[in-house]
């Protein structure tokens, strides 16, 4: 299971940290990541962590502003800094029993809304 939280309203330039509580699997076996969906748009993969070597990857739209991390208690995080109005979306954490996330992951948490005002 995955459960994201931490969303809310923030002004442009602000920061939010999204935690995702996970259970039923370990980060050593599952790749994990964050996706988002803005109104009228498709899901966008924004960041992921490989279970093979803990390497991270970011979409160009968030690179340098967002940081993905995980802890030993099976919680995944997304630190979002310098937020922009275009970051407004529902954010989801996701996982798959694979070394890296490719395509659509098998397991999804419920989304958490992030709204950035200008």
C-alpha positions, 0 to 999 in steps of 0.5 A: 500500500502507498499513502501520500499526504502533505499537499496543500496551498502555497504561494509561488516560490514556496515549498512543500514536502510530500511524504508517502507511507508505504507498506507490504514491500521494501524499497530494496525490491521495488522502484518507487516514484512520484507522478502528478496529474494537472487538470485536463492533462495526462499523468506525468512522471516527475521523479523516481528511485531505483531499487537496484542502486538507489539512483534518482531521476527527475523530469526536466520540469522539476529538475533542480527544484524537487528532491526525492528521498526515502528513509529506512522506515519505508517512507518516500518523500518529495521535497518541492522548492521554488514552486510555480503555478504550473506545478499545481496538480494532484500528486501520486506516489507509485511503486513497481516490483522492478529495478526502475519505473518504466511505463505505468507502475502497478501500485499507486497511492491516493493522490494529494492536491498541491495548489500553487498560486501566483 
